[in-house]
Amino acid sequence: MTPSELDARFRFAEALVREAGALALTYFRRLDSLTVRSKGLQDMASEADLDVETMIRERIAQAFPEDAFLGEETGRTEFGGEQGIWVVDPIDGTQPFVSGMSSWCVSIAFVQGGRNRMGFVYAPAREELFTGGDGHPATLNGRPIRVKSAASVREGLVAAGYSTRLPPERFLPAFERLLKAGGMFYRDGSGALSLAYLAAGRLVGYVEPHINAWDCLGALAVIEAAGGRSSDFLAGDGLWNGNVLIAASPELYPSLETLFLEG
């Protein structure tokens, strides 16, 4: 894909994520009338999730019909070869969303040629848009951002993600090691938003034993553009079935990886 083709998608997606965030915000402002259903333990969805994703999917199909699509709510289209694919979470942090909290966002990523080409994380209730990708620096509301250079987990907060897809026993030993190493954890219900905070230097690391592609790829592109390092999320079948995730500054990454994966 040529630089001009990627740039066209970047400009399109930056406008689209804002439009999607504005739509999600209209639902957020009338939570009392929102239809909410459970998809499983601590896994919620609302009519807002489906309607926002449907709008995003339709806009992409109109603008770039040659691209594939993967969304949390509506699934995937046919995909093959060097085709580009959009990876979307219409509302990451649905539990905070339906609880009236501001820690939710819209996440959009574009993957092509086995590479995470660009990402967009928009938290409309907090009026913050994080962007970055090939040929585009990491920004927050248009201002450049960088990961925080930290040599130790003692120097800041580490976001610790967890979902009930795995038993607590897979997570708790690493969580204990983090605390014993002098680290402190952060969690606000949205993996994408926490990862974007890492890109902006607000957090020093992120760890999660299993996370889905739509929850992280948008922010991972921003982290890479911001000078950060992350585990190879797209390895194996990560795009379709999720993967372990570790992210930090290049200085902290090796020790955080050891801390999280040891044993």
Sine and cosine of phi, psi and omega as CSV:
sin_phi,cos_phi,sin_psi,cos_psi,sin_omega,cos_omega
0.00,0.00,0.73,-0.68,-0.09,-1.00
-0.97,0.25,0.37,-0.93,0.06,-1.00
-0.83,0.55,-0.61,0.80,-0.01,-1.00
-0.93,0.37,-0.58,0.82,0.05,-1.00
-0.93,0.38,-0.64,0.77,0.05,-1.00
-0.92,0.38,-0.65,0.76,0.00,-1.00
-0.89,0.45,-0.62,0.79,0.04,-1.00
-0.89,0.46,-0.64,0.77,0.03,-1.00
-0.93,0.36,-0.60,0.80,0.01,-1.00
-0.89,0.46,-0.76,0.65,-0.02,-1.00
-0.90,0.44,-0.63,0.78,0.04,-1.00
-0.89,0.45,-0.75,0.67,-0.08,-1.00
-0.93,0.36,-0.54,0.84,0.04,-1.00
-0.89,0.45,-0.65,0.76,0.07,-1.00
-0.95,0.32,-0.62,0.78,-0.03,-1.00
-0.91,0.42,-0.68,0.74,-0.03,-1.00
-0.91,0.41,-0.54,0.84,0.09,-1.00
-0.92,0.39,-0.69,0.72,0.02,-1.00
-0.88,0.47,-0.68,0.73,0.01,-1.00
-0.91,0.42,-0.65,0.76,0.03,-1.00
-0.90,0.44,-0.63,0.77,0.04,-1.00
-0.89,0.45,-0.65,0.76,0.05,-1.00
-0.91,0.42,-0.72,0.70,0.02,-1.00
-0.87,0.49,-0.59,0.80,-0.03,-1.00
-0.91,0.40,-0.52,0.85,0.04,-1.00
-0.91,0.42,-0.60,0.80,0.07,-1.00
-0.94,0.35,-0.65,0.76,-0.03,-1.00
-0.87,0.50,-0.52,0.86,-0.04,-1.00
-0.99,0.12,-0.04,1.00,0.08,-1.00
-0.70,-0.71,0.79,0.62,-0.06,-1.00
-0.87,0.50,-0.50,0.86,-0.06,-1.00
-0.88,0.47,-0.43,0.90,-0.02,-1.00
-0.97,-0.24,0.15,0.99,-0.08,-1.00
-0.99,0.14,0.66,-0.75,0.10,-0.99
-1.00,0.02,0.85,-0.52,-0.06,-1.00
-0.84,-0.55,0.66,-0.75,0.05,-1.00
-0.75,-0.66,0.37,-0.93,0.04,-1.00
-0.99,-0.12,0.74,-0.67,0.10,-1.00
-0.99,-0.15,-0.04,1.00,-0.05,-1.00
0.43,-0.90,-0.09,-1.00,-0.02,-1.00
-0.88,0.48,0.84,-0.54,0.00,-1.00
0.81,0.59,0.57,0.82,0.00,-1.00
-0.69,-0.73,0.97,-0.24,-0.11,-0.99
-0.93,-0.36,0.37,-0.93,0.15,-0.99
-0.58,-0.82,0.47,-0.88,0.03,-1.00
-0.75,-0.66,0.14,-0.99,0.07,-1.00
-0.88,0.48,-0.44,0.90,0.03,-1.00
-0.90,0.44,-0.69,0.73,0.01,-1.00
-0.83,0.56,-0.77,0.64,-0.06,-1.00
-0.93,0.38,-0.69,0.72,-0.05,-1.00
-0.92,0.39,-0.64,0.77,0.01,-1.00
-0.92,0.38,-0.69,0.72,0.02,-1.00
-0.91,0.42,-0.64,0.77,0.02,-1.00
-0.87,0.49,-0.68,0.73,0.03,-1.00
-0.88,0.47,-0.72,0.69,0.01,-1.00
-0.87,0.49,-0.72,0.69,-0.04,-1.00
-0.88,0.48,-0.67,0.74,-0.01,-1.00
-0.92,0.38,-0.66,0.75,0.01,-1.00
-0.89,0.46,-0.68,0.74,0.00,-1.00
-0.91,0.41,-0.68,0.73,0.00,-1.00
-0.88,0.48,-0.57,0.82,0.03,-1.00
-0.95,0.31,-0.66,0.75,-0.10,-0.99
-0.99,0.13,-0.63,0.78,-0.08,-1.00
-0.68,-0.74,0.95,0.31,-0.07,-1.00
-0.88,0.47,-0.30,0.95,0.01,-1.00
-0.98,0.18,-0.19,0.98,-0.04,-1.00
-1.00,0.00,0.47,-0.88,0.08,-1.00
-1.00,-0.01,0.11,-0.99,-0.09,-1.00
-0.60,-0.80,0.65,-0.76,0.13,-0.99
-0.70,-0.71,0.89,-0.46,-0.01,-1.00
-0.79,-0.62,0.48,-0.88,-0.01,-1.00
-0.88,0.47,-0.62,0.79,-0.13,-0.99
-1.00,-0.04,-0.56,0.83,-0.11,-0.99
-0.93,-0.38,0.02,1.00,0.10,-0.99
0.99,0.16,-0.40,-0.92,-0.14,-0.99
-0.89,-0.46,0.43,-0.90,0.15,-0.99
-0.99,-0.12,0.04,-1.00,0.05,-1.00
-0.88,0.47,0.61,-0.79,-0.08,-1.00
-0.56,-0.83,0.65,-0.76,0.03,-1.00
-0.26,-0.97,0.43,-0.90,0.12,-0.99
0.86,0.51,-0.71,-0.70,-0.04,-1.00
-1.00,0.02,0.19,0.98,0.00,-1.00
-0.86,0.51,0.62,-0.78,0.10,-0.99
-0.98,0.18,0.48,-0.88,0.02,-1.00
-0.68,-0.74,0.73,-0.68,0.07,-1.00
-1.00,0.00,0.73,-0.68,-0.03,-1.00
-0.88,-0.48,0.86,-0.50,-0.25,-0.97
-0.75,-0.66,0.71,-0.70,0.26,-0.97
-0.87,-0.49,0.93,-0.37,-0.10,-1.00
-0.92,0.39,-0.57,0.82,0.09,-1.00
-0.58,-0.81,0.98,-0.18,0.09,-1.00
-1.00,0.01,0.85,-0.52,-0.13,-0.99
0.98,-0.19,0.71,0.70,-0.04,-1.00
-0.90,0.44,-0.59,0.81,0.02,-1.00
-0.88,0.47,-0.75,0.66,0.12,-0.99
-0.86,0.50,-0.63,0.78,0.00,-1.00
-0.84,0.55,-0.80,0.60,-0.06,-1.00
-0.96,0.27,-0.22,0.98,0.05,-1.00
-1.00,-0.04,0.04,1.00,0.04,-1.00
0.99,0.17,0.31,0.95,0.02,-1.00
-0.99,-0.15,0.40,-0.92,-0.11,-0.99
-1.00,0.00,0.00,1.00,-0.10,-0.99
-1.00,0.06,0.90,0.43,0.06,-1.00
-0.60,-0.80,0.28,-0.96,-0.07,-1.00
-0.37,-0.93,0.21,-0.98,0.19,-0.98
-0.98,-0.22,0.74,-0.67,-0.02,-1.00
-0.83,-0.56,0.77,-0.64,0.04,-1.00
-0.73,-0.69,0.74,-0.67,0.09,-1.00
-0.75,-0.66,0.37,-0.93,0.09,-1.00
-0.78,-0.63,0.86,-0.51,-0.04,-1.00
-0.92,-0.39,0.71,-0.70,0.01,-1.00
-0.43,-0.90,0.67,-0.74,0.00,-1.00
0.89,0.45,0.52,0.86,0.00,-1.00
0.97,0.26,0.19,0.98,-0.02,-1.00
-0.84,-0.54,0.59,-0.81,0.08,-1.00
-0.99,0.13,0.98,-0.17,-0.22,-0.98
-0.99,0.17,-0.56,0.83,-0.05,-1.00
-0.29,-0.96,0.40,-0.92,0.00,-1.00
-0.51,-0.86,0.44,-0.90,-0.06,-1.00
-0.60,-0.80,0.81,-0.59,0.05,-1.00
-0.78,-0.62,0.89,-0.46,-0.06,-1.00
-0.85,-0.53,0.85,-0.53,0.07,-1.00
-0.95,-0.31,1.00,0.03,-0.13,-0.99
-0.90,0.43,-0.54,0.84,0.01,-1.00
-0.93,0.37,-0.32,0.95,0.05,-1.00
-0.94,-0.34,0.00,1.00,0.03,-1.00
0.82,0.58,0.74,0.67,0.00,-1.00
-0.76,-0.65,0.81,-0.59,0.04,-1.00
-0.86,-0.50,0.86,-0.50,0.03,-1.00
-0.96,-0.27,0.76,-0.65,0.00,-1.00
-0.65,-0.76,0.36,-0.93,0.09,-1.00
0.12,-0.99,0.38,-0.92,0.03,-1.00
0.18,-0.98,-0.17,-0.99,0.01,-1.00
-0.82,0.57,0.86,-0.51,0.03,-1.00
0.97,0.24,0.08,1.00,-0.02,-1.00
-0.74,-0.67,0.85,-0.53,-0.01,-1.00
-0.93,0.36,0.33,-0.94,0.06,-1.00
-0.95,0.30,0.74,-0.67,-0.01,-1.00
-0.66,-0.75,0.40,-0.92,0.18,-0.98
-0.82,-0.57,0.92,-0.40,-0.07,-1.00
0.78,0.62,0.63,0.77,0.07,-1.00
1.00,0.06,-0.11,0.99,0.00,-1.00
-0.99,-0.16,0.66,-0.75,-0.02,-1.00
-0.87,0.49,0.60,-0.80,0.07,-1.00
-0.75,-0.67,0.40,-0.92,0.04,-1.00
-0.63,-0.77,0.48,-0.88,0.13,-0.99
-0.92,0.40,0.44,-0.90,0.03,-1.00
-0.99,0.14,0.78,-0.63,0.04,-1.00
-0.98,0.19,0.92,-0.39,-0.03,-1.00
-0.74,-0.68,0.68,-0.73,0.00,-1.00
-1.00,-0.03,-0.25,0.97,-0.10,-0.99
-0.53,-0.85,0.45,-0.89,0.07,-1.00
-0.92,0.39,-0.23,0.97,0.05,-1.00
-0.94,0.33,-0.24,0.97,-0.15,-0.99
-1.00,-0.04,0.11,0.99,0.01,-1.00
0.07,-1.00,-0.20,-0.98,-0.04,-1.00
-1.00,-0.09,0.63,-0.78,0.06,-1.00
-0.92,-0.39,0.86,-0.51,0.07,-1.00
-0.95,0.32,0.74,-0.67,-0.02,-1.00
-0.87,-0.49,0.97,-0.23,-0.02,-1.00
-1.00,0.02,0.51,-0.86,0.03,-1.00
-0.40,-0.91,0.59,-0.81,0.14,-0.99
-0.71,-0.71,0.34,-0.94,-0.04,-1.00
-0.97,0.23,0.09,1.00,0.11,-0.99
-0.91,0.41,-0.38,0.93,0.04,-1.00
-0.87,-0.50,0.48,-0.88,0.03,-1.00
-0.95,0.33,0.45,-0.89,0.01,-1.00
-0.82,0.58,-0.49,0.87,-0.03,-1.00
-0.88,0.47,-0.39,0.92,0.03,-1.00
-0.98,0.20,-0.28,0.96,-0.10,-0.99
-0.93,-0.36,-0.64,0.77,-0.18,-0.98
-0.88,0.47,-0.63,0.78,0.02,-1.00
-0.87,0.50,-0.68,0.74,0.02,-1.00
-0.93,0.38,-0.59,0.81,0.05,-1.00
-0.89,0.46,-0.67,0.75,0.04,-1.00
-0.90,0.43,-0.65,0.76,0.01,-1.00
-0.90,0.44,-0.61,0.79,0.04,-1.00
-0.86,0.51,-0.73,0.68,-0.03,-1.00
-0.92,0.39,-0.64,0.77,0.00,-1.00
-0.93,0.37,-0.41,0.91,0.04,-1.00
-0.99,0.14,0.02,1.00,0.02,-1.00
1.00,-0.05,0.15,0.99,0.02,-1.00
-0.99,0.12,0.20,-0.98,0.08,-1.00
-0.69,-0.72,0.60,-0.80,-0.11,-0.99
-0.99,-0.13,0.37,-0.93,0.05,-1.00
-0.68,-0.74,0.68,-0.74,0.08,-1.00
-0.41,-0.91,0.77,-0.64,0.03,-1.00
-0.75,-0.66,0.22,0.98,0.12,-0.99
0.99,-0.14,-0.07,1.00,0.02,-1.00
-0.74,-0.68,0.92,-0.40,0.04,-1.00
-0.91,0.42,-0.68,0.73,-0.03,-1.00
-0.88,0.47,-0.67,0.74,-0.03,-1.00
-0.94,0.33,-0.64,0.77,0.05,-1.00
-0.89,0.46,-0.65,0.76,0.05,-1.00
-0.91,0.42,-0.61,0.79,0.07,-1.00
-0.90,0.44,-0.58,0.81,0.06,-1.00
-0.91,0.41,-0.56,0.83,0.11,-0.99
-0.89,0.46,-0.71,0.71,0.02,-1.00
-0.86,0.51,-0.55,0.84,-0.04,-1.00
-1.00,0.06,0.02,1.00,0.02,-1.00
0.99,0.12,0.16,0.99,0.00,-1.00
-0.99,0.15,-0.50,0.86,0.06,-1.00
-0.86,-0.50,0.36,-0.93,0.00,-1.00
-0.98,-0.22,-0.24,0.97,-0.02,-1.00
-0.29,-0.96,0.21,-0.98,0.07,-1.00
-0.55,-0.83,0.71,-0.71,0.05,-1.00
-0.67,-0.74,0.62,-0.78,0.09,-1.00
-0.36,-0.93,0.76,-0.65,-0.05,-1.00
-0.93,0.36,-0.44,0.90,0.10,-0.99
-0.39,-0.92,0.78,-0.62,0.04,-1.00
-0.62,-0.78,0.54,-0.84,-0.01,-1.00
-1.00,0.09,0.38,-0.93,-0.08,-1.00
-0.86,0.52,-0.68,0.74,-0.06,-1.00
-0.92,0.38,-0.34,0.94,0.00,-1.00
-0.99,0.12,-0.23,0.97,-0.17,-0.99
-0.69,-0.72,-0.45,0.89,-0.17,-0.99
-0.89,0.45,-0.60,0.80,0.04,-1.00
-0.84,0.54,-0.74,0.67,-0.02,-1.00
-0.96,0.29,-0.53,0.85,0.00,-1.00
-0.90,0.44,-0.58,0.82,0.07,-1.00
-0.90,0.44,-0.61,0.79,0.03,-1.00
-0.93,0.37,-0.66,0.75,0.03,-1.00
-0.87,0.50,-0.71,0.70,0.02,-1.00
-0.87,0.49,-0.69,0.72,0.02,-1.00
-0.92,0.40,-0.41,0.91,-0.02,-1.00
-1.00,0.00,0.13,0.99,0.04,-1.00
1.00,0.03,0.22,0.98,0.00,-1.00
-1.00,0.00,0.09,-1.00,0.00,-1.00
-0.77,-0.64,0.61,-0.79,0.05,-1.00
-0.64,-0.77,0.32,-0.95,0.08,-1.00
-0.91,0.42,0.32,-0.95,-0.08,-1.00
-0.97,0.24,0.99,0.10,-0.11,-0.99
-0.90,0.44,-0.56,0.83,-0.06,-1.00
-0.99,0.17,-0.01,1.00,0.03,-1.00
-0.88,0.48,0.55,-0.84,0.01,-1.00
0.88,0.47,-0.77,-0.64,0.00,-1.00
-0.96,-0.28,0.53,0.85,-0.05,-1.00
-0.83,0.55,-0.61,0.80,-0.02,-1.00
-0.86,0.51,-0.64,0.77,-0.10,-1.00
-1.00,-0.05,-0.58,0.81,-0.14,-0.99
-0.86,-0.50,0.11,0.99,0.05,-1.00
0.99,0.12,0.08,-1.00,-0.08,-1.00
-0.29,-0.96,0.18,-0.98,0.20,-0.98
-0.93,0.36,0.48,-0.88,-0.01,-1.00
-0.65,-0.76,0.78,-0.62,0.13,-0.99
-0.74,-0.67,0.74,-0.68,0.00,-1.00
-0.57,-0.82,0.59,-0.81,-0.02,-1.00
-0.14,-0.99,-0.06,-1.00,0.18,-0.98
-0.93,0.36,0.37,-0.93,0.03,-1.00
-0.85,0.53,-0.52,0.85,-0.02,-1.00
-0.94,0.34,-0.63,0.77,-0.08,-1.00
-1.00,0.04,-0.42,0.91,-0.16,-0.99
-0.79,0.61,-0.75,0.66,-0.06,-1.00
-0.85,0.52,-0.68,0.73,-0.02,-1.00
-0.95,0.30,-0.56,0.83,0.05,-1.00
-0.93,0.38,-0.63,0.78,0.05,-1.00
-0.89,0.46,-0.70,0.71,0.02,-1.00
-0.89,0.46,-0.71,0.70,-0.02,-1.00
-0.88,0.48,-0.64,0.76,-0.10,-0.99
-0.99,0.12,-0.53,0.85,-0.11,-0.99
-0.98,-0.20,-0.17,0.99,-0.06,-1.00
-0.91,0.42,0.49,-0.87,0.01,-1.00
0.98,0.21,0.00,0.00,0.00,0.00
